[in-house]
Amino acid sequence: MSADAHGPLGRVVLDPECRVSGTDGDGFRERLADWLMFMVPMFIAEQRDASADEIERARTEALEQIASHGDDLQFGGKHQGSSRAALAKGFAVLARAEGGISALGVHACTTPHLHCPGGHHGAPDLTKAKK
């Protein structure tokens, strides 16, 4: 990561604009958002000094795990833990993109950007020299 504008854990906040509505009745969506709020910053920190190849590998592994066992992620099963971890790792990878990621009621980003639900509502000041 070239800039640590939000620190080593990035910025991860609940985002009501991308909250998935529904009547699941068991609170799964809310618990998943809370769990992502806890786990995504740790994976952002873990990937902080990763090379492009390592990020690509993390992306591919998360994609394959979620595609193969996404039902376990939601409904439980043998691969529930690894699928949820893959989801959080995927969020961490996507948080590095310009504007971060907003999905499942959570927004994650690693650098300031316009319209960030985390409270930074302006573009970074590129005129200030880094010391």
C-alpha positions as CSV (number, residue, x, y, z in Angstrom):
1,M,0.0,0.0,0.0
2,S,1.5,3.3,-1.0
3,A,-0.4,5.5,1.4
4,D,-1.3,4.8,5.0
5,A,-3.8,7.7,5.2
6,H,-6.2,5.8,7.4
7,G,-3.5,4.0,9.4
8,P,-2.6,0.4,9.4
9,L,-6.1,-0.9,9.9
10,G,-7.8,1.2,7.2
11,R,-11.2,2.7,7.8
12,V,-14.1,0.3,8.2
13,V,-17.5,1.6,9.1
14,L,-21.2,0.6,9.0
15,D,-22.8,2.0,5.9
16,P,-26.6,2.2,6.0
17,E,-26.6,3.2,2.3
18,C,-25.5,-0.3,1.3
19,R,-27.3,-2.2,4.1
20,V,-29.0,-5.3,2.8
21,S,-32.6,-5.2,3.8
22,G,-34.6,-8.3,4.4
23,T,-36.6,-10.2,6.9
24,D,-34.3,-13.0,7.6
25,G,-35.6,-13.0,11.2
26,D,-32.5,-14.3,12.7
27,G,-30.3,-11.2,12.5
28,F,-27.7,-12.8,10.2
29,R,-27.1,-9.7,8.1
30,E,-26.5,-7.5,11.2
31,R,-24.2,-10.1,12.8
32,L,-22.3,-10.5,9.5
33,A,-21.8,-6.7,9.2
34,D,-20.6,-6.6,12.9
35,W,-18.2,-9.5,12.2
36,L,-16.8,-7.8,9.1
37,M,-16.3,-4.6,11.1
38,F,-14.1,-6.7,13.4
39,M,-12.2,-8.8,10.9
40,V,-11.6,-6.6,7.9
41,P,-9.3,-4.2,9.7
42,M,-7.1,-7.1,10.8
43,F,-6.9,-8.4,7.2
44,I,-6.1,-4.9,5.9
45,A,-3.2,-4.8,8.4
46,E,-2.1,-8.2,7.4
47,Q,-2.0,-7.2,3.7
48,R,-0.5,-3.8,4.3
49,D,3.0,-4.6,3.0
50,A,1.9,-7.3,0.5
51,S,3.3,-7.3,-3.0
52,A,1.0,-7.2,-6.0
53,D,1.5,-10.9,-6.5
54,E,0.5,-11.6,-2.9
55,I,-2.6,-9.5,-3.2
56,E,-3.6,-11.3,-6.4
57,R,-3.1,-14.6,-4.7
58,A,-5.3,-13.5,-1.7
59,R,-7.9,-12.3,-4.1
60,T,-8.0,-15.5,-6.0
61,E,-8.1,-17.7,-2.9
62,A,-11.0,-15.6,-1.4
63,L,-12.9,-15.8,-4.7
64,E,-12.5,-19.5,-5.0
65,Q,-13.5,-20.1,-1.4
66,I,-16.6,-18.0,-1.6
67,A,-17.6,-19.4,-5.0
68,S,-17.2,-22.9,-3.7
69,H,-18.7,-22.6,-0.2
70,G,-20.7,-19.4,-0.1
71,D,-23.8,-21.4,1.1
72,D,-21.8,-22.5,4.2
73,L,-20.9,-18.8,4.8
74,Q,-24.6,-18.0,5.2
75,F,-26.2,-21.2,6.4
76,G,-23.5,-22.8,8.3
77,G,-21.6,-26.0,7.5
78,K,-18.2,-27.5,7.4
79,H,-16.6,-24.5,5.6
80,Q,-18.4,-21.7,7.4
81,G,-15.3,-20.3,9.2
82,S,-13.1,-20.4,6.1
83,S,-15.7,-18.9,3.9
84,R,-16.3,-16.0,6.3
85,A,-12.6,-15.4,6.6
86,A,-12.4,-15.4,2.8
87,L,-15.2,-12.8,2.7
88,A,-13.3,-10.5,5.1
89,K,-10.0,-11.0,3.2
90,G,-11.9,-10.1,0.0
91,F,-13.1,-6.9,1.6
92,A,-9.6,-6.1,2.7
93,V,-8.3,-6.6,-0.9
94,L,-11.1,-4.4,-2.3
95,A,-10.6,-1.7,0.4
96,R,-7.3,-1.0,-1.4
97,A,-9.2,0.1,-4.6
98,E,-10.0,3.8,-5.2
99,G,-13.1,4.5,-3.2
100,G,-12.9,1.2,-1.3
101,I,-15.8,-1.2,-1.1
102,S,-19.3,-0.8,0.2
103,A,-21.3,-4.0,0.5
104,L,-23.4,-6.0,3.0
105,G,-23.8,-2.9,5.2
106,V,-20.1,-2.2,5.5
107,H,-17.7,0.3,3.9
108,A,-13.9,-0.3,3.9
109,C,-11.2,1.8,2.5
110,T,-7.5,2.5,3.0
111,T,-7.1,6.0,1.7
112,P,-9.3,9.1,1.8
113,H,-11.8,9.5,-1.0
114,L,-14.8,11.6,-1.9
115,H,-18.1,10.6,-0.4
116,C,-16.6,8.2,2.2
117,P,-19.2,7.1,4.7
118,G,-16.5,7.1,7.3
119,G,-16.6,10.8,7.6
120,H,-13.8,12.0,5.2
121,H,-15.8,14.0,2.7
122,G,-13.1,15.5,0.6
123,A,-10.3,14.4,-1.7
124,P,-6.9,14.2,-0.2
125,D,-4.8,17.4,-0.3
126,L,-2.1,16.5,-2.8
127,T,-0.4,19.9,-2.4
128,K,0.9,19.1,1.0
129,A,4.4,17.6,0.9
130,K,4.9,14.4,2.9
131,K,7.6,14.7,5.5
